[in-house]
Amino acid sequence: MRFLPGLICLLPLLSPLAHAELIDDVNDRGELRIALEANTPPFNFKKDGSLTGFEVELGQMLASELDVRADFVVTDASDLLTGVESGKYDVAINHIAETSALKDRFDFSEPYIKTNAQLIAQKDEPQSILLVQSLTEEKPKANPAVSLAIPFQKGNPAFHASLESALQRIKADGRLQALEEKWFGAESGAAPKP
């Protein structure tokens, strides 16, 4: 019993160690778990049974820059952000716009693309605003600019720094621009190819 006061004094010192940094978990697993819906071409979709699209290739590049493999998990809108929040997924790369409501729940990367898009609030997740590609050829008159970013669990500064560094390298060497041109055309602006 005489050790009990000593243990109680050590508990505050041990508590920061109890929460592992997300980057440590990613490195230990050797994979970045990326949630997406795989239903919105050209962002992310399935073609001949395989995942493809702008965000799929971006996820592969980010994982490669982090020196891990990309583990894509196809899920639905109701699980996408709650799964990231709970730690089921490390990130969601699913054309998500950073909003004030989401900033309360998640940390975000810098935007990976700015686009003109229609926004809707999902019924299952009213705080999240996801990008919905227009299905008509006519452009709406008021089409606000949106910055798409990558949400992840709050309180992971080392992961945030690693993700930012990886994203900056992809931007700096022109790979992100080439990816935009491949999936959205030479003009970019993230307008889908006709």
Salt bridges, closest charged atoms under 4 A:
GLU31 OE1 - ARG69 NH2 3.40
GLU55 OE1 - HIS95 ND1 3.03
GLU57 OE2 - LYS182 NZ 2.52
GLU65 OE1 - ARG169 NE 2.44
GLU65 OE2 - ARG175 NH2 2.72
ASP79 OD1 - LYS88 NZ 3.32
GLU85 OE1 - ARG105 NH2 2.95
ASP90 OD2 - ARG29 NH2 2.35
ASP90 OD1 - ARG33 NH2 3.16
GLU98 OE2 - LYS103 NZ 3.91
ASP107 OD1 - LYS154 NZ 3.35
GLU125 OE2 - ARG105 NH1 2.64
GLU164 OE2 - HIS160 NE2 3.69
ASP173 OD2 - ARG175 NE 2.74
